[in-house]
Amino acid sequence: MAQENAAFAPGPEEPPRRRGRQRYVEKDGRCNVQQGNVRETYRYLTDLFTTLVDLQWRLSLLFFVLAYALTWLFFGAIWWLIAYGRGDLEHLEDTAWTPCVNNLNGFVAAFLFSIETETTIGYGHRVITDQCPEGIVLLLLQAILGSMVNAFMVGCMFVKISQPNKRAATLVFSSHAVVSLRDGRLCLMFRVGDLRSSHIVEASIRAKLIRSRQTLEGEFIPLHQTDLSVGFDTGDDRLFLVSPLVISHEIDAASPFWEASRRALERDDFEIVVILEGMVEATGMTCQARSSYLVDEVLWGHRFTSVLTLEDGFYEVDYASFHQTFEVPTPSCSARELAEAAARLDAHLYWSIPSRLDEKVEEGKGVGEGVRGGAGVDKRQNGCLPPPEGESKV
């Protein structure tokens, strides 16, 4: 009967299912934030260069083509108007007539002459004469404005092609973060690596905890950011990223996970955003790679598999094992409870070691011996042994 009752006894309560958290930063580093109801759109035009660089490729190419095409058409129309106003188009067969531009017999010819002028091609068939002062002024104006358009558009395309976020695509983060013991202390860890042989100079790592909180005054902050120390005080956040590195956040009294046990962590709702910054060795530009970990992507009691092996004269990195972890014995209690248990154990070991003074007490020597001005104070209360059970302190 007892076995039957045990069979039908209710099992442990399953943790309530949480609704999937909306990521603040995607795994590939894209920030999941969209700007809405921006009324001061004129601010984008005050920094037109950055606006064009931030556009999508198809829009950037469209602006690139339109900038040149409209410029050529605009100046081509002016060249045609000058020829039409001077009457050059009416004296095409008159050899005694000196036109503003030789061999300009229509709008298409004026458009081609505008292209040749701005791009400095110089075919030699159509050429400006010295009898056209307005044409000389227009030639100077088109040369200056054409150089500005070239500098602006070519600069935009060059910056867009060489954007450092493309370099950040070869900086990889582990798919999961882990929590396990390191030197007897609970640590939150994740791994970073660089797929290229050219290194990131002055690389540094940061981590932020994103979760909602409510202040003492009742203000609700939906996406509050808290720094997670990854070695800023010790300099461990400055990385020499030649091979994959495991970044560790020690869960101490200053950590927001100080009182989080395994069960409490599984019931929590947060996101950890990690940011890797550095300069590209080849170009000198600063790049930034980002990733994030939700609660379901933090594995308690796991450790990363080693990816570095020593071969004949070099070290080899096996990126096939980059994301792999394995289970290790890890206490399920919080870091605070673990520290308190370690402190109690140290205190127990300290009080269990007999000292010379305790040996004298056990031999029955007087209480006042060796104590200046002693007045009946028991040596067992001199910081070595607690009084036996049943005895009261005098």
SEKOL-152474 format. One record per residue (C-alpha): residue in one letter; y, x, z. Coordinates in steps of 0.05 Angstrom, whole numbers, always signed. Each point is the difference from the previous one (the first is absolute). Layout:
SEKOL-152474
{res->A, north->Y, east->X, up->Z} $
...
END
This chain:
SEKOL-152474
{res->M, north->+0, east->+0, up->+0} $
{res->A, north->+47, east->+57, up->+16} $
{res->Q, north->-13, east->+30, up->-68} $
{res->E, north->+14, east->-66, up->-34} $
{res->N, north->+66, east->-7, up->+38} $
{res->A, north->+18, east->+71, up->-18} $
{res->A, north->-15, east->-15, up->-73} $
{res->F, north->+48, east->-59, up->+0} $
{res->A, north->+53, east->+34, up->+42} $
{res->P, north->+67, east->+7, up->-36} $
{res->G, north->+14, east->+70, up->-26} $
{res->P, north->+63, east->+40, up->+9} $
{res->E, north->+62, east->-31, up->-29} $
{res->E, north->+18, east->+24, up->-69} $
{res->P, north->+72, east->+24, up->-8} $
{res->P, north->+42, east->-53, up->-34} $
{res->R, north->+10, east->+13, up->-74} $
{res->R, north->+69, east->+22, up->-17} $
{res->R, north->+36, east->-20, up->-62} $
{res->G, north->+6, east->+58, up->-49} $
{res->R, north->+62, east->+40, up->+16} $
{res->Q, north->+51, east->+9, up->-56} $
{res->R, north->+8, east->+74, up->-12} $
{res->Y, north->+68, east->+31, up->+9} $
{res->V, north->-21, east->+61, up->-42} $
{res->E, north->-57, east->-4, up->-49} $
{res->K, north->-57, east->+51, up->-1} $
{res->D, north->+30, east->+33, up->-62} $
{res->G, north->+68, east->+8, up->+36} $
{res->R, north->+38, east->-57, up->-32} $
{res->C, north->+45, east->-36, up->+49} $
{res->N, north->-16, east->-74, up->+0} $
{res->V, north->+72, east->-23, up->+7} $
{res->Q, north->+42, east->-37, up->-51} $
{res->Q, north->+75, east->-7, up->+2} $
{res->G, north->+23, east->-72, up->-6} $
{res->N, north->+66, east->-36, up->-4} $
{res->V, north->+39, east->+63, up->-16} $
{res->R, north->+69, east->-26, up->-17} $
{res->E, north->+37, east->+65, up->-7} $
{res->T, north->-36, east->+21, up->-63} $
{res->Y, north->+60, east->+39, up->-24} $
{res->R, north->-21, east->+55, up->+48} $
{res->Y, north->-57, east->+17, up->-48} $
{res->L, north->+51, east->+16, up->-54} $
{res->T, north->+39, east->+48, up->+45} $
{res->D, north->-61, east->+45, up->-4} $
{res->L, north->-22, east->-13, up->-71} $
{res->F, north->-40, east->+64, up->-6} $
{res->T, north->-46, east->-17, up->+59} $
{res->T, north->-5, east->-71, up->-24} $
{res->L, north->-26, east->+23, up->-69} $
{res->V, north->-48, east->+49, up->+32} $
{res->D, north->-29, east->-54, up->+46} $
{res->L, north->-13, east->-48, up->-58} $
{res->Q, north->-69, east->-10, up->-29} $
{res->W, north->-19, east->+43, up->-58} $
{res->R, north->+6, east->-54, up->-53} $
{res->L, north->+70, east->-17, up->+23} $
{res->S, north->+20, east->+73, up->+4} $
{res->L, north->-24, east->+11, up->-72} $
{res->L, north->+37, east->-62, up->-22} $
{res->F, north->+65, east->+25, up->+30} $
{res->F, north->-12, east->+69, up->-29} $
{res->V, north->-7, east->-28, up->-71} $
{res->L, north->+58, east->-49, up->+8} $
{res->A, north->+47, east->+53, up->+26} $
{res->Y, north->-7, east->+42, up->-63} $
{res->A, north->-6, east->-58, up->-49} $
{res->L, north->+61, east->-36, up->+25} $
{res->T, north->+41, east->+64, up->+1} $
{res->W, north->-18, east->+16, up->-72} $
{res->L, north->+15, east->-71, up->-22} $
{res->F, north->+66, east->-2, up->+37} $
{res->F, north->+27, east->+64, up->-30} $
{res->G, north->-31, east->-16, up->-68} $
{res->A, north->+40, east->-65, up->+0} $
{res->I, north->+64, east->+37, up->+17} $
{res->W, north->-13, east->+51, up->-57} $
{res->W, north->-10, east->-58, up->-48} $
{res->L, north->+64, east->-35, up->+24} $
{res->I, north->+40, east->+64, up->-11} $
{res->A, north->-28, east->+7, up->-70} $
{res->Y, north->+13, east->-74, up->-14} $
{res->G, north->+71, east->+3, up->+28} $
{res->R, north->+19, east->+62, up->-40} $
{res->G, north->-28, east->-30, up->-64} $
{res->D, north->-54, east->+53, up->-9} $
{res->L, north->-51, east->-53, up->-19} $
{res->E, north->+45, east->-23, up->-58} $
{res->H, north->+7, east->+71, up->-30} $
{res->L, north->-72, east->+21, up->+0} $
{res->E, north->+2, east->+21, up->-73} $
{res->D, north->+71, east->+30, up->+3} $
{res->T, north->-9, east->+75, up->+1} $
{res->A, north->+74, east->+10, up->+15} $
{res->W, north->-5, east->-40, up->+65} $
{res->T, north->-12, east->+38, up->+65} $
{res->P, north->-40, east->-44, up->+47} $
{res->C, north->-6, east->+8, up->+75} $
{res->V, north->-75, east->+14, up->-6} $
{res->N, north->-30, east->+23, up->-65} $
{res->N, north->-58, east->-41, up->-29} $
{res->L, north->+10, east->-57, up->+49} $
{res->N, north->-10, east->-62, up->-44} $
{res->G, north->-20, east->-54, up->+51} $
{res->F, north->-21, east->-19, up->+70} $
{res->V, north->-68, east->+33, up->-6} $
{res->A, north->+32, east->+66, up->-20} $
{res->A, north->+49, east->-6, up->+58} $
{res->F, north->-58, east->-13, up->+48} $
{res->L, north->-37, east->+62, up->-27} $
{res->F, north->+63, east->+42, up->+7} $
{res->S, north->+7, east->-24, up->+72} $
{res->I, north->-72, east->+23, up->+15} $
{res->E, north->+12, east->+68, up->-34} $
{res->T, north->+65, east->+10, up->+39} $
{res->E, north->-29, east->-17, up->+69} $
{res->T, north->-65, east->+38, up->-9} $
{res->T, north->+35, east->+59, up->-36} $
{res->I, north->-52, east->-3, up->-56} $
{res->G, north->+49, east->+21, up->-55} $
{res->Y, north->-36, east->-18, up->-65} $
{res->G, north->+64, east->+18, up->-39} $
{res->H, north->+2, east->-60, up->-47} $
{res->R, north->+49, east->-41, up->+41} $
{res->V, north->+57, east->+40, up->+31} $
{res->I, north->+69, east->-16, up->+28} $
{res->T, north->+61, east->+25, up->-37} $
{res->D, north->+64, east->+29, up->+27} $
{res->Q, north->+42, east->-57, up->-28} $
{res->C, north->-22, east->-50, up->+54} $
{res->P, north->+32, east->+11, up->+68} $
{res->E, north->-30, east->-63, up->+30} $
{res->G, north->-68, east->+24, up->-22} $
{res->I, north->+11, east->+67, up->+34} $
{res->V, north->+17, east->-36, up->+65} $
{res->L, north->-61, east->-44, up->-6} $
{res->L, north->-43, east->+60, up->-14} $
{res->L, north->+23, east->+34, up->+64} $
{res->L, north->-10, east->-64, up->+40} $
{res->Q, north->-70, east->-11, up->-26} $
{res->A, north->-20, east->+73, up->+13} $
{res->I, north->+23, east->-5, up->+73} $
{res->L, north->-30, east->-69, up->+14} $
{res->G, north->-64, east->+18, up->-37} $
{res->S, north->-9, east->+61, up->+45} $
{res->M, north->+9, east->-43, up->+62} $
{res->V, north->-51, east->-51, up->-24} $
{res->N, north->-49, east->+57, up->-15} $
{res->A, north->+9, east->+31, up->+69} $
{res->F, north->-6, east->-67, up->+35} $
{res->M, north->-61, east->-28, up->-36} $
{res->V, north->-38, east->+65, up->-6} $
{res->G, north->+13, east->+13, up->+74} $
{res->C, north->-27, east->-69, up->+18} $
{res->M, north->-63, east->+10, up->-41} $
{res->F, north->-12, east->+70, up->+28} $
{res->V, north->+7, east->-22, up->+72} $
{res->K, north->-45, east->-60, up->-12} $
{res->I, north->-53, east->+42, up->-32} $
{res->S, north->+2, east->+53, up->+54} $
{res->Q, north->+5, east->-48, up->+59} $
{res->P, north->-36, east->+31, up->+61} $
{res->N, north->-36, east->-65, up->+16} $
{res->K, north->-49, east->+19, up->-56} $
{res->R, north->-16, east->+63, up->+39} $
{res->A, north->-12, east->-43, up->+62} $
{res->A, north->-56, east->-35, up->-37} $
{res->T, north->-44, east->+62, up->+10} $
{res->L, north->+12, east->-1, up->+76} $
{res->V, north->-57, east->-40, up->+31} $
{res->F, north->-11, east->-33, up->+67} $
{res->S, north->-66, east->-19, up->+31} $
{res->S, north->-19, east->-73, up->-9} $
{res->H, north->-10, east->-9, up->+75} $
{res->A, north->+30, east->+28, up->+64} $
{res->V, north->-47, east->+17, up->+58} $
{res->V, north->+4, east->+1, up->+76} $
{res->S, north->-43, east->+50, up->+38} $
{res->L, north->+3, east->+55, up->+52} $
{res->R, north->+32, east->+67, up->-11} $
{res->D, north->-2, east->+49, up->+58} $
{res->G, north->-17, east->-58, up->+46} $
{res->R, north->+59, east->-43, up->-22} $
{res->L, north->+2, east->-61, up->-45} $
{res->C, north->+34, east->+14, up->-66} $
{res->L, north->+18, east->-42, up->-60} $
{res->M, north->-14, east->+40, up->-63} $
{res->F, north->+5, east->-5, up->-76} $
{res->R, north->-9, east->+51, up->-56} $
{res->V, north->+47, east->+23, up->-55} $
{res->G, north->-14, east->+43, up->-61} $
{res->D, north->+31, east->+27, up->-64} $
{res->L, north->-39, east->-4, up->-65} $
{res->R, north->+43, east->+51, up->-38} $
{res->S, north->-5, east->+75, up->+4} $
{res->S, north->+77, east->+5, up->+2} $
{res->H, north->+20, east->-10, up->+72} $
{res->I, north->+50, east->-43, up->+36} $
{res->V, north->+52, east->+45, up->+33} $
{res->E, north->+28, east->-17, up->+69} $
{res->A, north->-48, east->-59, up->+7} $
{res->S, north->+10, east->-44, up->+61} $
{res->I, north->-35, east->-62, up->+26} $
{res->R, north->+25, east->-61, up->+37} $
{res->A, north->-32, east->-64, up->+26} $
{res->K, north->+30, east->-66, up->+21} $
{res->L, north->-30, east->-60, up->+34} $
{res->I, north->+22, east->-66, up->-30} $
{res->R, north->-10, east->-63, up->+42} $
{res->S, north->+40, east->-58, up->+27} $
{res->R, north->+29, east->+1, up->+70} $
{res->Q, north->+44, east->-42, up->+44} $
{res->T, north->+56, east->+30, up->+42} $
{res->L, north->+15, east->-17, up->+72} $
{res->E, north->+56, east->-45, up->-24} $
{res->G, north->-47, east->-40, up->-44} $
{res->E, north->+19, east->+30, up->-67} $
{res->F, north->-58, east->+2, up->-48} $
{res->I, north->-5, east->+62, up->-45} $
{res->P, north->-52, east->-13, up->-55} $
{res->L, north->-8, east->+71, up->-27} $
{res->H, north->+17, east->+46, up->+57} $
{res->Q, north->-10, east->+74, up->-15} $
{res->T, north->-25, east->+49, up->+53} $
{res->D, north->-11, east->+74, up->-12} $
{res->L, north->-70, east->+27, up->+11} $
{res->S, north->+2, east->+73, up->+20} $
{res->V, north->-41, east->+44, up->-46} $
{res->G, north->+24, east->+66, up->+27} $
{res->F, north->+75, east->-1, up->-7} $
{res->D, north->+10, east->+35, up->+67} $
{res->T, north->-52, east->+54, up->-15} $
{res->G, north->+15, east->+9, up->-74} $
{res->D, north->-68, east->-27, up->-21} $
{res->D, north->+35, east->-50, up->-45} $
{res->R, north->+19, east->+58, up->-47} $
{res->L, north->-60, east->+7, up->-46} $
{res->F, north->-28, east->+57, up->-41} $
{res->L, north->-34, east->-48, up->-48} $
{res->V, north->-48, east->+46, up->-37} $
{res->S, north->-63, east->-38, up->+20} $
{res->P, north->-9, east->-70, up->+30} $
{res->L, north->+26, east->-6, up->+71} $
{res->V, north->-16, east->-49, up->+56} $
{res->I, north->+65, east->-25, up->+32} $
{res->S, north->-8, east->-18, up->+73} $
{res->H, north->+41, east->-45, up->+45} $
{res->E, north->-18, east->+12, up->+72} $
{res->I, north->-1, east->-65, up->+39} $
{res->D, north->+38, east->+19, up->+63} $
{res->A, north->+47, east->-36, up->+47} $
{res->A, north->+55, east->+1, up->-53} $
{res->S, north->-45, east->-31, up->-53} $
{res->P, north->+3, east->-75, up->-15} $
{res->F, north->-76, east->+1, up->+2} $
{res->W, north->-3, east->+27, up->+72} $
{res->E, north->-28, east->-65, up->+29} $
{res->A, north->-39, east->-22, up->-62} $
{res->S, north->-76, east->-2, up->+8} $
{res->R, north->-48, east->-9, up->-57} $
{res->R, north->-3, east->-76, up->+9} $
{res->A, north->+75, east->-5, up->+9} $
{res->L, north->+12, east->+41, up->-63} $
{res->E, north->-46, east->-46, up->-41} $
{res->R, north->+40, east->-61, up->+24} $
{res->D, north->+67, east->+32, up->-14} $
{res->D, north->+42, east->-10, up->-63} $
{res->F, north->+38, east->+61, up->-26} $
{res->E, north->+8, east->+47, up->-58} $
{res->I, north->+5, east->+76, up->+1} $
{res->V, north->+43, east->+30, up->-55} $
{res->V, north->-9, east->+74, up->-14} $
{res->I, north->+51, east->+39, up->-41} $
{res->L, north->-11, east->+69, up->-31} $
{res->E, north->+61, east->+37, up->-26} $
{res->G, north->+11, east->+67, up->-32} $
{res->M, north->+28, east->+38, up->-60} $
{res->V, north->-38, east->+7, up->-65} $
{res->E, north->-14, east->+74, up->-10} $
{res->A, north->+7, east->-4, up->-76} $
{res->T, north->+66, east->-38, up->-4} $
{res->G, north->+32, east->+7, up->+69} $
{res->M, north->+9, east->-76, up->+5} $
{res->T, north->-15, east->-38, up->+64} $
{res->C, north->-57, east->-49, up->-3} $
{res->Q, north->-26, east->-51, up->+49} $
{res->A, north->-69, east->-31, up->+4} $
{res->R, north->-15, east->-60, up->+44} $
{res->S, north->-60, east->-40, up->+22} $
{res->S, north->-18, east->-49, up->+56} $
{res->Y, north->-57, east->-22, up->+45} $
{res->L, north->-11, east->-70, up->+26} $
{res->V, north->-39, east->-16, up->+63} $
{res->D, north->-65, east->-10, up->-40} $
{res->E, north->+9, east->+69, up->-30} $
{res->V, north->+0, east->+36, up->+68} $
{res->L, north->-71, east->+20, up->+19} $
{res->W, north->-13, east->+11, up->+74} $
{res->G, north->-51, east->+53, up->+17} $
{res->H, north->-1, east->+34, up->-68} $
{res->R, north->+16, east->+70, up->-24} $
{res->F, north->+13, east->+27, up->-70} $
{res->T, north->-54, east->+36, up->-39} $
{res->S, north->+16, east->+73, up->-14} $
{res->V, north->+20, east->+13, up->-73} $
{res->L, north->+11, east->+76, up->+3} $
{res->T, north->-56, east->+49, up->-14} $
{res->L, north->+1, east->+76, up->-7} $
{res->E, north->-26, east->+23, up->-68} $
{res->D, north->-6, east->+70, up->-30} $
{res->G, north->+71, east->+26, up->+10} $
{res->F, north->+37, east->-66, up->+5} $
{res->Y, north->+3, east->-67, up->+36} $
{res->E, north->-22, east->-62, up->-36} $
{res->V, north->+25, east->-71, up->+15} $
{res->D, north->-47, east->-57, up->-13} $
{res->Y, north->+44, east->-61, up->-12} $
{res->A, north->-61, east->-44, up->-7} $
{res->S, north->-4, east->+1, up->+76} $
{res->F, north->+75, east->-7, up->+11} $
{res->H, north->-3, east->-72, up->+25} $
{res->Q, north->-68, east->+4, up->+35} $
{res->T, north->-6, east->-7, up->+76} $
{res->F, north->-57, east->+0, up->+49} $
{res->E, north->-8, east->-30, up->+70} $
{res->V, north->+7, east->+43, up->+62} $
{res->P, north->-7, east->-19, up->+74} $
{res->T, north->+68, east->-27, up->+22} $
{res->P, north->+18, east->-40, up->+62} $
{res->S, north->+23, east->-71, up->-13} $
{res->C, north->+52, east->+1, up->+55} $
{res->S, north->+74, east->+13, up->-10} $
{res->A, north->+30, east->+70, up->+4} $
{res->R, north->+33, east->-20, up->+66} $
{res->E, north->-66, east->-21, up->+31} $
{res->L, north->-32, east->+64, up->-26} $
{res->A, north->+55, east->+43, up->+30} $
{res->E, north->-6, east->-37, up->+67} $
{res->A, north->-75, east->+10, up->+0} $
{res->A, north->+9, east->+74, up->-14} $
{res->A, north->+51, east->+5, up->+56} $
{res->R, north->-47, east->-34, up->+49} $
{res->L, north->-56, east->+47, up->-20} $
{res->D, north->+45, east->+61, up->+10} $
{res->A, north->+21, east->-26, up->+68} $
{res->H, north->-72, east->-11, up->+20} $
{res->L, north->-19, east->+71, up->-20} $
{res->Y, north->+61, east->+27, up->+37} $
{res->W, north->-17, east->-35, up->+65} $
{res->S, north->-74, east->+17, up->-4} $
{res->I, north->+11, east->+75, up->+1} $
{res->P, north->-1, east->+26, up->+73} $
{res->S, north->+52, east->+50, up->+19} $
{res->R, north->+0, east->+52, up->+56} $
{res->L, north->+41, east->-46, up->+43} $
{res->D, north->-52, east->-55, up->-8} $
{res->E, north->-54, east->+49, up->+20} $
{res->K, north->+38, east->+16, up->+64} $
{res->V, north->+6, east->-74, up->+14} $
{res->E, north->-74, east->-9, up->-9} $
{res->E, north->-12, east->+58, up->+49} $
{res->G, north->+38, east->-40, up->+52} $
{res->K, north->+60, east->+46, up->+8} $
{res->G, north->+63, east->-25, up->+35} $
{res->V, north->+49, east->-42, up->-35} $
{res->G, north->+61, east->+39, up->+20} $
{res->E, north->-26, east->+69, up->-18} $
{res->G, north->+40, east->+37, up->-52} $
{res->V, north->+51, east->-55, up->-4} $
{res->R, north->+70, east->+15, up->+25} $
{res->G, north->+24, east->-54, up->+47} $
{res->G, north->-64, east->-41, up->-13} $
{res->A, north->-5, east->-61, up->+43} $
{res->G, north->-68, east->-31, up->-11} $
{res->V, north->+1, east->-3, up->-77} $
{res->D, north->-70, east->-2, up->-31} $
{res->K, north->-10, east->+54, up->-52} $
{res->R, north->-40, east->-49, up->-43} $
{res->Q, north->+67, east->-32, up->-17} $
{res->N, north->+29, east->+67, up->-23} $
{res->G, north->-8, east->-18, up->-75} $
{res->C, north->-73, east->+19, up->-7} $
{res->L, north->-45, east->-56, up->+26} $
{res->P, north->+15, east->-73, up->+16} $
{res->P, north->-18, east->-23, up->+70} $
{res->P, north->-71, east->-25, up->+8} $
{res->E, north->-12, east->-74, up->-5} $
{res->G, north->+11, east->-37, up->+65} $
{res->E, north->+52, east->+50, up->+27} $
{res->S, north->+73, east->-18, up->+6} $
{res->K, north->+56, east->+48, up->-14} $
{res->V, north->+35, east->+25, up->+63} $
END
